[in-house]
Amino acid sequence: MTESNTTERTVGQEPTGPVDESPVEEVKSLFAQLTGDASQWLRQETRLAKQELSEKASEATHNLVKLASGGVILASGLIVLLFAIAEGIAAAFVAAEFSPVVARLFGMLIVGTLVSAGGAVMCNRAKDQLTMKELKPERTSKTLRNAKHWAESKVK
């Protein structure tokens, strides 16, 4: 026994310092430490992912509220404007000697069709911008990819 790894003892006395560990015990100890470290790392990554998802959800909610508010204000002004445009078109049909009822109907149909088409285009664009990709936790994904590559390099 070397002095750096053991402590001298007398018969019947318990060791008071470091004692040689068998290789199996060392592996068990290292494995326990690795398991603990991996567990701690996983908890930290989970916490980071939750925080990142919370930030993304908060940002998306904020943008949706702004979109909805702007939509309500826009709709209010647009309704008034659209009635004025429909009346202008109706006046043009009346000037072309259509009956006032038919002229108003055509004016409303033309304006309604154009507005509906524009609204459909806007909704499709907004839907495309609210993708799941924006909600993906980028930093956590990158950290996990890096950890995977690191682990793969250590196994080889």
MIGU-657361 format. One line per field, with one value per residue (C-alpha): x, y, z. Coordinates in steps of 0.5 Angstrom, whole numbers, always signed. Last residue first. Example, Ala and Ser with C-alpha at 12.3 -4.5 7.8 and 13.67 -1.06 7.14 Angstrom:
xx c(+27 | +25)
yy c(-2 | -9)
zz c(+14 | +16)
This chain:
xx c(-33 | -37 | -34 | -35 | -43 | -43 | -41 | -45 | -51 | -49 | -49 | -56 | -59 | -56 | -58 | -65 | -65 | -63 | -68 | -74 | -79 | -85 | -84 | -83 | -90 | -93 | -96 | -94 | -98 | -104 | -103 | -102 | -108 | -112 | -110 | -111 | -118 | -120 | -118 | -122 | -128 | -127 | -127 | -133 | -137 | -135 | -138 | -144 | -146 | -145 | -149 | -155 | -155 | -155 | -161 | -165 | -164 | -166 | -160 | -160 | -152 | -152 | -156 | -150 | -145 | -149 | -149 | -141 | -141 | -146 | -141 | -135 | -138 | -141 | -134 | -131 | -135 | -134 | -127 | -126 | -129 | -125 | -119 | -120 | -122 | -116 | -111 | -114 | -113 | -106 | -104 | -107 | -104 | -97 | -97 | -100 | -94 | -89 | -92 | -92 | -84 | -82 | -86 | -83 | -76 | -77 | -80 | -74 | -69 | -72 | -72 | -65 | -63 | -66 | -63 | -56 | -58 | -60 | -53 | -49 | -52 | -52 | -45 | -43 | -46 | -43 | -36 | -37 | -39 | -33 | -29 | -32 | -31 | -24 | -23 | -22 | -16 | -17 | -17 | -17 | -19 | -20 | -23 | -19 | -19 | -12 | -8 | -9 | -4 | -8 | -8 | -8 | -2 | +2 | +2 | +0)
yy c(+15 | +16 | +22 | +25 | +23 | +26 | +33 | +32 | +31 | +36 | +41 | +39 | +40 | +47 | +49 | +46 | +50 | +57 | +56 | +54 | +53 | +58 | +62 | +55 | +54 | +59 | +65 | +69 | +64 | +65 | +73 | +72 | +68 | +73 | +79 | +75 | +73 | +81 | +83 | +79 | +80 | +88 | +87 | +83 | +88 | +94 | +91 | +88 | +94 | +99 | +94 | +94 | +101 | +102 | +97 | +101 | +107 | +105 | +105 | +111 | +111 | +117 | +112 | +107 | +113 | +115 | +107 | +107 | +113 | +110 | +104 | +108 | +112 | +106 | +103 | +109 | +108 | +101 | +102 | +106 | +101 | +95 | +99 | +100 | +93 | +90 | +94 | +92 | +85 | +85 | +89 | +83 | +78 | +81 | +81 | +74 | +72 | +75 | +72 | +65 | +66 | +68 | +63 | +58 | +60 | +60 | +53 | +51 | +54 | +50 | +44 | +45 | +46 | +40 | +36 | +38 | +36 | +29 | +29 | +31 | +26 | +20 | +22 | +22 | +16 | +13 | +15 | +12 | +6 | +6 | +7 | +2 | -3 | -1 | -3 | +3 | +4 | +7 | +15 | +17 | +15 | +7 | +3 | +0 | -7 | -8 | -2 | +3 | +7 | +11 | +9 | +12 | +17 | +12 | +7 | +0)
zz c(-62 | -55 | -54 | -61 | -60 | -54 | -56 | -63 | -58 | -53 | -59 | -62 | -55 | -54 | -61 | -60 | -53 | -56 | -62 | -58 | -63 | -63 | -69 | -73 | -71 | -76 | -75 | -81 | -86 | -82 | -83 | -90 | -91 | -87 | -91 | -98 | -96 | -93 | -100 | -104 | -99 | -100 | -107 | -107 | -102 | -106 | -113 | -109 | -106 | -112 | -116 | -111 | -110 | -118 | -118 | -113 | -116 | -123 | -128 | -132 | -133 | -128 | -123 | -125 | -123 | -117 | -114 | -115 | -111 | -106 | -106 | -105 | -99 | -96 | -96 | -93 | -87 | -86 | -87 | -81 | -77 | -80 | -79 | -72 | -70 | -74 | -71 | -64 | -67 | -70 | -63 | -59 | -64 | -63 | -56 | -55 | -60 | -56 | -50 | -53 | -55 | -48 | -45 | -50 | -48 | -41 | -41 | -46 | -41 | -35 | -39 | -41 | -34 | -31 | -37 | -35 | -27 | -29 | -34 | -28 | -23 | -28 | -29 | -22 | -21 | -27 | -24 | -17 | -20 | -25 | -18 | -15 | -20 | -21 | -13 | -8 | -5 | +2 | +4 | +11 | +18 | +17 | +22 | +28 | +29 | +27 | +27 | +21 | +17 | +12 | +4 | -3 | -2 | +3 | -2 | +0)
